[in-house]
Amino acid sequence: MSQEVKSFEQTIFDAPPVKITAGALKELKLLLGEKDVPETHGLRIGVKGGGCSGLSYILGFDQKQEADDIFEIEGMRVYMNKAHGMYLLGMEIDYVNGLNNRGFIFNNPNASSTCGCGSSFSA
């Protein structure tokens, strides 16, 4: 179980439920620098209903919402809805830039099946 560190009006957990590889962090920081993202925003990781396998991943920059946990991964503030943890615990986010594929890859041990595009899964 991770410990909590109280900071002002936020709860920041010291053990993030997801891992972001060095390659993915580099690409996310490049995107953050290219976009006009407000200081109050962080990286949102989550799931939503839909996609060909039932659930789709959420990855983007967003404001903190009331039901969010806050994590810090290599200096990047990460927001994740508390309810999404059961689907994402132990997931690794990577980035590939090859001839056949370019984009973020979600390696999720909780997924019982995934679609061919890799952006949707069922648990």
VOPAGU-2260 file (C-alpha; in pm, 1 decimal, decimal comma):
REM VOPAGU-2260
SITE   aa  ch    i         X         Y         Z
SITE  MET   A    0       0,0       0,0       0,0
SITE  SER   A    1     145,6     338,5     -89,3
SITE  GLN   A    2     189,2     610,1     167,9
SITE  GLU   A    3      36,3     953,6     127,5
SITE  VAL   A    4     222,0    1280,3     150,6
SITE  LYS   A    5      -9,3    1574,8     225,3
SITE  SER   A    6      79,4    1891,9      36,7
SITE  PHE   A    7    -146,9    2195,7      76,6
SITE  GLU   A    8    -490,1    2090,0     -55,7
SITE  GLN   A    9    -359,1    1800,2    -262,8
SITE  THR   A   10    -280,6    1438,1    -189,0
SITE  ILE   A   11      32,5    1320,4    -365,4
SITE  PHE   A   12     111,7     948,5    -353,5
SITE  ASP   A   13     474,5     841,5    -339,4
SITE  ALA   A   14     423,9     520,8    -540,1
SITE  PRO   A   15     251,9     582,1    -876,6
SITE  PRO   A   16      22,9     300,9    -992,9
SITE  VAL   A   17     159,8     326,3   -1349,4
SITE  LYS   A   18     506,7     342,5   -1497,2
SITE  ILE   A   19     607,5     575,2   -1778,7
SITE  THR   A   20     923,0     474,3   -1966,1
SITE  ALA   A   21    1203,4     721,0   -2038,1
SITE  GLY   A   22    1105,1     729,7   -2407,4
SITE  ALA   A   23     741,5     808,1   -2327,3
SITE  LEU   A   24     842,5    1075,7   -2074,2
SITE  LYS   A   25    1068,0    1239,0   -2331,6
SITE  GLU   A   26     785,9    1250,5   -2587,2
SITE  LEU   A   27     532,6    1377,9   -2331,2
SITE  LYS   A   28     769,3    1657,3   -2225,6
SITE  LEU   A   29     820,8    1749,7   -2592,3
SITE  LEU   A   30     443,2    1764,0   -2640,6
SITE  LEU   A   31     404,3    1968,3   -2323,8
SITE  GLY   A   32     662,2    2217,3   -2453,6
SITE  GLU   A   33     495,2    2242,7   -2795,9
SITE  LYS   A   34     143,5    2296,7   -2661,8
SITE  ASP   A   35      19,0    2600,2   -2473,9
SITE  VAL   A   36     -66,6    2396,3   -2163,4
SITE  PRO   A   37    -153,9    2601,3   -1851,1
SITE  GLU   A   38      59,7    2552,7   -1538,0
SITE  THR   A   39    -243,2    2411,8   -1352,8
SITE  HIS   A   40    -268,1    2116,6   -1591,8
SITE  GLY   A   41    -102,1    1779,5   -1558,0
SITE  LEU   A   42     -92,9    1456,0   -1750,3
SITE  ARG   A   43    -425,0    1271,9   -1729,5
SITE  ILE   A   44    -411,4     892,5   -1746,0
SITE  GLY   A   45    -738,3     704,0   -1736,1
SITE  VAL   A   46    -997,7     491,8   -1909,9
SITE  LYS   A   47   -1335,1     554,2   -2067,8
SITE  GLY   A   48   -1604,1     328,6   -2204,3
SITE  GLY   A   49   -1584,1     257,1   -2574,7
SITE  GLY   A   50   -1345,5     122,8   -2831,8
SITE  CYS   A   51   -1363,3    -214,1   -2998,7
SITE  SER   A   52   -1271,4    -403,9   -2679,2
SITE  GLY   A   53   -1489,2    -217,6   -2426,4
SITE  LEU   A   54   -1255,5      37,7   -2262,7
SITE  SER   A   55   -1024,6     296,8   -2418,7
SITE  TYR   A   56    -722,3     465,7   -2265,6
SITE  ILE   A   57    -714,2     837,0   -2187,2
SITE  LEU   A   58    -378,6    1014,8   -2218,3
SITE  GLY   A   59    -366,5    1393,7   -2239,6
SITE  PHE   A   60    -313,4    1716,4   -2050,0
SITE  ASP   A   61    -597,9    1826,9   -1825,9
SITE  GLN   A   62    -695,3    2004,6   -1502,6
SITE  LYS   A   63    -726,8    1820,8   -1173,2
SITE  GLN   A   64   -1078,7    1694,7   -1107,3
SITE  GLU   A   65   -1237,9    1635,7    -767,0
SITE  ALA   A   66   -1210,9    1254,2    -783,1
SITE  ASP   A   67    -844,7    1252,1    -893,3
SITE  ASP   A   68    -538,6    1116,1    -722,0
SITE  ILE   A   69    -217,0    1306,0    -795,9
SITE  PHE   A   70     114,6    1139,7    -871,6
SITE  GLU   A   71     450,8    1272,2    -974,5
SITE  ILE   A   72     656,5    1071,0   -1220,2
SITE  GLU   A   73    1001,8    1208,3   -1304,0
SITE  GLY   A   74     889,7    1565,2   -1243,0
SITE  MET   A   75     561,7    1531,0   -1435,9
SITE  ARG   A   76     237,7    1583,4   -1243,3
SITE  VAL   A   77      -7,9    1303,4   -1323,0
SITE  TYR   A   78    -382,8    1300,7   -1255,1
SITE  MET   A   79    -587,1     981,2   -1243,6
SITE  ASN   A   80    -944,7     928,2   -1132,7
SITE  LYS   A   81    -945,9     708,4    -820,6
SITE  ALA   A   82   -1189,9     462,9    -982,7
SITE  HIS   A   83    -956,0     400,2   -1277,6
SITE  GLY   A   84    -680,4     252,8   -1059,9
SITE  MET   A   85    -831,0     -96,4   -1070,0
SITE  TYR   A   86    -793,2     -99,5   -1449,6
SITE  LEU   A   87    -450,2      63,9   -1467,2
SITE  LEU   A   88    -253,0     -61,8   -1166,0
SITE  GLY   A   89      85,8    -188,3   -1285,8
SITE  MET   A   90      45,7     -54,7   -1641,2
SITE  GLU   A   91     347,9      70,4   -1833,0
SITE  ILE   A   92     322,3     348,5   -2090,9
SITE  ASP   A   93     591,9     344,9   -2358,9
SITE  TYR   A   94     653,5     535,7   -2680,5
SITE  VAL   A   95     773,1     385,1   -3007,0
SITE  ASN   A   96     895,2     570,7   -3312,7
SITE  GLY   A   97     966,4     311,2   -3580,1
SITE  LEU   A   98     896,2     246,8   -3944,6
SITE  ASN   A   99     577,1      50,8   -3879,4
SITE  ASN   A  100     453,1     211,2   -3557,5
SITE  ARG   A  101     470,8     552,0   -3396,6
SITE  GLY   A  102     289,2     642,7   -3079,2
SITE  PHE   A  103     220,0     554,5   -2720,5
SITE  ILE   A  104     195,3     188,0   -2623,1
SITE  PHE   A  105      -2,2      71,2   -2318,3
SITE  ASN   A  106     131,3    -247,7   -2158,1
SITE  ASN   A  107    -147,6    -331,0   -1916,4
SITE  PRO   A  108    -130,4    -649,6   -1704,8
SITE  ASN   A  109    -500,3    -605,0   -1614,1
SITE  ALA   A  110    -621,2    -633,8   -1974,3
SITE  SER   A  111    -775,8    -971,1   -2050,8
SITE  SER   A  112    -783,2    -881,9   -2421,6
SITE  THR   A  113    -681,2    -589,5   -2641,1
SITE  CYS   A  114    -776,3    -472,1   -2985,5
SITE  GLY   A  115    -538,2    -464,0   -3280,0
SITE  CYS   A  116    -476,0     -90,6   -3251,4
SITE  GLY   A  117    -368,9    -122,4   -2885,3
SITE  SER   A  118    -578,9     169,4   -2763,0
SITE  SER   A  119    -871,1     -33,8   -2632,4
SITE  PHE   A  120    -897,3    -331,1   -2397,4
SITE  SER   A  121   -1126,2    -536,4   -2179,0
SITE  ALA   A  122   -1061,8    -631,0   -1818,7
